[in-house]
């Protein structure tokens, strides 16, 4: 049921807060401790590198003489606790986490499309949100914007994939050990002892506290349940993003504490250059805290609510229960990222109500929102399959109009330049785009109703699509040595050896080949289903209307089997070879 607990006053108060002040260790405090020292940017990036190693080899943190252990000891106890597993709230549901991850992995290619066509453009409508940070820095280099767009894809894939957010169950002692500990705690004067035969006796007397048995039973029930902790690749990625946000808040609030601005006459190129060059601290009175709780809550909705919504608009059928599992996973991520509990929900109607209030209060056009959207379209264009030259160039804008325009018809005009928006209204390109979307909806209809119910073929198809999406995400990152979520420094944009425009061209050809092979597999599946349906239809046709009826049925049946085998062979043999051939 929809709720009225979202109010303008609640959002206004939340807009004055950065990291959740009630959570410890607090990311803003940690960023202040790390960034306020000389070489703060280097210490920030170094801490993230240590965290990466900690995730890959957690046992090294327990090894006294390991280099990782020595590096960990360089940082404050709060820094170490920040990247350790954290207690899982009682409301965390592991079954819902698995359900949400499976929804992502079954639809990851389409979900990435929804991310770039709906989620990100929607965030660019937030007048005083993250885009304002880019505007403040006047960062016009597309490499920087592309990196942030790419990091969003890395973040979503890390937290959504199976095992991205893990729930670790603590050790639980056996029943007798629990009972001894409970009795000694609740009745310390009883001096409870275990006899030789194992029986527990109250050594200090016969009578214990009143209602001891009931209190023992209640405490035993609590202790039988293991303590749970959150961990995993996605957990650590969410912690990094939270730390990145806190570090940006620190830089915006304290431009004078950053390293000296670039030399006079030299245009600053990096994030830290820009913030160090800022004439004054961030205007919190007029704009709220930078990357504040309201913005973070909306950002959570842009993933947890808008991605399933975008999938549904492509033809994917998702039950309300599964959509709320998706919201549940993002509520867990919000908890890890330090978002207030009263700003999160896993109820679908509540999510609609919160988004509606944020739209009413915060959405509007900004010049830099358009700049970001143009950069987003340029970034996404090289990932699309080769269609016609015109459609490939226009496809991102058509997708944004199709997805964002369904929330509000006026929104596309707020983020798209006028000439681009006008181009999307031309009849020919619109018809071509609708044909592409019809093909996508046909894919979902065939997959959900027929192919998905064939265990071997359905599982192979979903596996191929998910691996393809992960290779897509990796294909752009590989050209640079920079780690995701680092704060830009002097060496922020150093290409790997051999990475040049020719490499980019090879990557584009590889992406085209990957999409073509995927399309061929899916077309074969369509042909398999069409032949199977045709065979079923022919079986009910009277003999008088079709001579050689059973010969036609056999031919269609054989054709269906051949197409199905080719599709399976292409996905299990050909696709892995295409994906493995990604230029590096």
N, C-alpha and C positions, 0 to 999 in steps of 0.2 A: 504493500500500500504506500501511496505517496505520503510524504510527511511535510509538516510546516516548520521543522526544527531548523532549516536553513533560513537565516535572516540576514538582512543587509548589515545590521549591527555586528553580527558574528563575523562576517567577512571583513568588515572595516577594522575590527580589532585584530583579526588574524593578519591583516596586511601590514601591521606594525612589527611583526615578529619574524625573525629569520629562522634559525634552527629551533626546534621545539625546546623552549627553556626548561621544561620539566624532565628532559631526558639527559641522562649522564652515562658515559662521557658525552659532552655537548660538542658538536662539530664546530660551532663558532669559537668556543674556547680553545679547541685543538688548533684551529687555523690561526688564531691569534698567537698561540704559543710557538707554532712552527714558522709562520710568515714574518713575525716581528723581529726575528733574529737576522743578523747579516747573512746574506745568501739564502734567504727564506724560500725563494722559488726553487733553488737547487734542493733544499731540504724537503720541500713538498714533493717534488718529483722522486727524490730518493726514497721517501717513505712509501710511495706507491710501488716502486720497484721491489722493496722489501716485502710488501703485502702480496705481490704477485708470487714471489718465491715461497712465501708462507702458505699460500693456497696450493701450490704445486707439490710442496714437500713439508707438510705441517710437522712431521716428526723432527725435522732439523731444529725447530724451536726448542725442543727438549734436550738437544745434544749440547753439552756444556762447551765443547771446543769448536762448534761450527761457526763459520763466518756469519751465517744468518743470525745466530744467537748474539754475536758481538754487535752486529748492526742494530738488532732490536734493543739492546741495552743502551744505545746512543740516544734513544727517544724517551720521552716521559712515560710513566705508567699509563696515563690516559690514552696516549697514542697506541700503546700495545693493546689495551682493552678495547679500543675502538675497532680494531681489525680482528678481534677474537670472536668466536661464536657467541651470540647473545641469547638470553633466555627467550623462549618462544611464548607469546601470550596464550592463555588457555583457549582462546577462540580459534586458534589456527587449526585448520582441518586438512590433514594430509591427503585425503581422498579428493578434496576439491582442488588441491594443488596439482595432483596428477591429472585430473580431468582438464584443467585449464592448459597444462603443458601439452596434452594430447591434441587439444583444439588448435593450438599454435602450430604444432608439428604437422598436423594433417592439412593445414591451410597456409603454410608459412609463405609461399610465393605470393598468394593473394593478400595475406596479412601485411606483407611488406608494401604491396601496392596501396592498401588502405592506410598504412602509416604515412606514406608520402603523398597521397592524394587527399586525405581527410585530416588525420591527426595533426601533422605538422602545419599545414595551412591554417588550421583552426587556432593553433597557438599563436600564429602571426597576427591574429585579430585582437589579441590581448594588448590593449593600448600601453599599459605601464608594465608589461611583463618582460620576459627575457629579451625579446627583440630590442627593447630600449637599451639593454646593456650593449648590444652591438652598435646602436645609434650613438650612444655616449662615446664609444671608442672610435666611431667613424671608421670601422674596419671594412674597407672596400675590397681587400684581397679575397678572391674567391677561394683560394686554397684554405684559408682559415674557416670560412663559412662551410665549405665542403667537408672539412674535418669534423666540424660539429654535427653536421647532418649525418655523416658516416657514423660518428660515435653514438648517435641516437639509435641507429640500426644495430650496432654492436651491443648497446645496453639492453635493448628490447630482446634480442636473440639470447643474450646471456641469462636474463632473468626468466624468460619464458620456456626455454628448452628443458627437457626432462633432467632433473638433478640440479637445475640452476639454483633453485631454492630447496635445500635439503633440511629435513627435521631430524636432528640427532637425538636419540633416546639414551639417557644416562643409565649407568649401572644401577640395578636394583638388587639389594641384598636378599638372601633367602628369608623365608617366613620366620624362622626361629631367631635370626639375627635382628630382624625388624622388631619382633616381639620383645626381645631383651632390651633393645634401645628405648622402645616406647615405655615399657614398665619402669625403667630407670629414670626416664624423664618425668613421667607423670607421678611417680611415687618414689622420689629420691631417698626418703627415709626408710623405705622397705628393704634396702640392701638385697635386691633380687639376685639370686645365685642359681647356677645350673648344677644339679646333682650329677653324680657319676652316670646314672642311667639317662641323663638328658632332661629330667623333669625340672621345671622352674619352681623355685620356692621363695617365699618372702622370709628372708633370714632374720629380719629385725622384729618380727611379730606376726600375728595372725590377721589383724585387721588393717586394711588399707584405707585410702581416702574414699568418701562416699561416691557411689556410682562409678567406681574405677573401671569396671568391666565395660560399661557403655562408652566411656571416654577412650579406653584402649581400642575398642572396636572401631570407633570413628577415626582415631589417629592412624590405625593400621590401614584403613581403607585409603587414606591420603597417601601414605608412604609406599603402598603397592604400585602406585602410578609413577613411572619414571619422570624425572625432570627432562624437559625437552629444550633443545637449543637450535637456533637457525644458523645455517652454514651453507656453503656451496659457491660455485663460480658466480652465479647471479647475485648472491648475497654480497660478495666482495665487490662486484661491479657497482651495486647500488650504494655501498659504503663509499666507494671512490667518487661517484657522482655527487653524493651528499657532501663529501669533503671538498670537491671542486666548487660546488655552490658556496660553501662557507668561505673558501679562499677568495672567490670573486667578491663576495660581500666585504671581506676585509680590505681588498685592494680598492674597492669603490669608496669605502668609508675612510681609508687612510692613504690617499695617493702620495702624500709626502714621505711615507715610510717605505715606499718601494725604492728600488734602485734608481739612480739619477736618470732623468729623462734623456732621450736621444740628443746627440749633439745638435747645436743650432744649425738650422738649414737642412737637417736630415729628416726625412719623413719616417716616423716610427712605424715599424712593421709588425710587431708582436703585441699580444694582449698586455703583457706587463709594461711594454713601452707606452702603450696608449694610456693605461691607468696611471702610470707614473707621471705622464704628461698632462693629466687632468688638472684644470685650474682650481677646482674646489671639490670637496667631498660630495658624495651622493646626496641629493635633496630628499631626505627621508620624510620631512614634514609635508612636502608637496606630492611625493610619489610613493610613499610607504617604504618599508625596508626593501632593499634589493633582494630579488628572488625570495619573496616572503611566503608565509604559510598559505595565503589565499592562492597565489600563483602556483605553488607546489601542489595544492589540492586540485586545482584545475588541470595541471600537467598530468596528474594521476588519472583523471577522467579521460584525458585525451588519448590515453592508452587503454585503460581498462574498460571504458564505455565505447569509445569511438571505433576501435579496431573491430570488435564484434559487429557493431552497427554497419561498418563499411563492408564486412564480409557478407552480411545479410543482403546488402544492396547489390552484391555481385551474384546472388543466387544461392549462397550457402545457407542451408537450413540449420538453425541453432536453437535448441530449446531454451526456455527461460532459465531452467536449472543450470544449464551449461554456461550461459552468459553470466550468471551470478557466481559460478565457480571462477570464471575469468576475473570478475570484479574482486572476488575473494583473494586471488593471488596478488592482484595489484594493491589490495589493502595491506597484505603482508609486506609487499615491497615498500609501500608508504610508511609502514611502521619502521622498517629498516632505515629508511631515508629521513627519519625524524619529523614526520608529519603528524600533527595533532590528531588524536583519535576522533574527536568530534567533527573533523573535516573529511572523514572517510566513510565509505559505505560499501556494502556488497549487495544491497537491495537495488534492483534495476529501476524501480520507480523513484527511489531516492536519488539515484544517479541522474535521472532525467530532471528532477526538481533542482538539484544543485547546479547542473549545467545551465539550466534556464536562468537561474538567478545570476550566475557569473556572466552569461551573455548579456543580460539586461544591464548590469552594472559596469562591465569592463570592455565589451567588444566595440571596435570601431576601426576605421581606416587610418593607417599611418604610412608615410612615404617609405619608411624602411621596411614595413611589412611587405610592401610590393617588391622591394629589392631582395628580401629574403626569399620570397616566392619565386622570383625569376631565377635566383641561384639554385633553388630546390629543383626547378624544372630542368635546368641545365645539368645538374647532378644526375637526375633520374634518367635523362634522355639516353645516356650511353649504356644504360642497363636494359633498355627495352629491346625486344627482338626486332629484326629488320623487317619492316613492313614496306609501305611506299615511303619515299623520302619525305613527302609532305605530312603523312600521318605520323611518322616517327617523330617529326619535329613538333607536331601539334598535340600528340597523345597526352603528355603530362597536363596541359591546360584543359583538354577535354575531360580528363579524369577528375581534375579539381572541380570543374563546373558540375560534373555529374554527381560527385559525392558531397561536396560542400554546399552546393546549391539546394540540396534536399533538406538541409537543416534550416537554411533561410535563403531564398532566391537572391537577396541583396549581397550576400557574403562574397561570392566570386568577384564582384566588381570592386570590393574593398582590398583584395590582395593581388588581383591580376591587372597589369597595365591595360589601358583602354584598347590599344591596337590588338593585343593578344586576345582579349575578351571578344572583340568584334570578329576576329578571325574564327573563333569557335562557333559563331552563329551561321557560318556559311553552310548551305545545304549539303554540298558534296562531302566535305569532311565530317559533318555531323552524321550523315548516313553511314559513312565508312566506320566511324567510331561506334555507332550503335550496332553495326554488324559484328565488330570485335566483341562488344559486350554481350551480344546474343550468343556468340560462340562460347564465352566464359560461362554464361548461365546454362547453356546446353551441357558443358562439361560437368557442372555441379549436378544437374539433373541426372545425367548418366551415372556419375560417380556415386551419388547418394542412393539412387534407387536400384542400380544394377551392379556396377563394377565393384563398389565398396562391399557388396555382400559375397563376392567371390574371394575367399581368403587369400590365396596365393597372389592373384593379380592385383587385388585392391591394396594389400599391404606393400607390394613392390612399388606400385604407383606412388603411394604416399611417401615411402622412403626415398624414392628418386626425387620427388618434388622438394622434400625437406633438405636433402643434401645439396640440391641445386641452389636453394635459397642461401644456405650457409656459404657456399662457394662464391655466390654473388657478393655477399657482404665482405668476404675476404679479398675479393679481386681488386678492390680499389685501395685498401689499406696497404697491400704488399709493396706498393711503389715507394713508400716513405719509411724512414727508420723511426719516426716518432711513435711513442706509445699512446694509445687512447687515454684520454682524460688527464694528460699532463697539462700543466700550465705552461703556455708558450714561453720559451726563452730564446736566446740568440740562435740556437741550433734547431728551432722548431720545425723548419721545413727543409730537411736534407733528404734528397732522393737517394734511394738505394743505388748501388753501382749497377749500371746497365738500364736503369729506369729512365726513360726519355719518351718523347712523343711517339717514337716507333713502338715502344712497349705499350703505350696506351692504345695505339692502333691495333696491336696484336690482341690486347685484352678485349677490345670491342669486337673483333672478329671471333674471338673465342666465345664471348657472350652470345653472339648471333648464332654460332654453331650449336651452343648449348640449348638455346630456345628452339631452334629448328628441330633438333633431335627430340626434345620434349614434345613439341607439337606433333611430330611424326608418330610418336608413341601413342599420344592421346587420339589422334585421327584413326590409328589402327584399332584402338578400343571402341571408338564410335562405330567403325565399320563392323567390328565383331558384334556389337549390340544390334546394329541395324540388320545384319544378316540373320541374327537369332530371332529378332522380332518378325522379320519377313517370313522366316520358316514357320513360325507359329501361326501367322496369318494364312499362309498357303495351306496349312493342314486343315483349316475349316472351310476352305473353298470346295464347293461340290465338284465331283469328278467331271460332270458334264461341262463345266465352265473352263476347266484346265486339264488338257490332256498331259499325261506324264507328270501328274501332280507329285508323286512321291520321288520322282527323279529330281524335280526342282527342290523339294524339301531336303533331299540328301545333299544336293549341290550347295544350297544355302547353309546347311549345317556344317559341311566341310569348309566352306568359305569362312564361317564364323570361327571355327577352330583354328584355321590358318592365321586369320587376323589376330586372334587372341594370343597365339604362340609367338607371332612376330612382335606384338606389343610387349609381351613378357620378356622375350629375348632382347629387345632393344633396351628395356629398362634395366635388365640384370647384367647384360654384357656390354652393350654399346655405351650407355650413359656413364657408367663408371670410368670408362676410358676417356670419354670427352671431358669429364670433370677433372680427371687426373692430369689432363693436358693443359690446365690453366697456366699461362705464362707467369713466371715469377722473376 
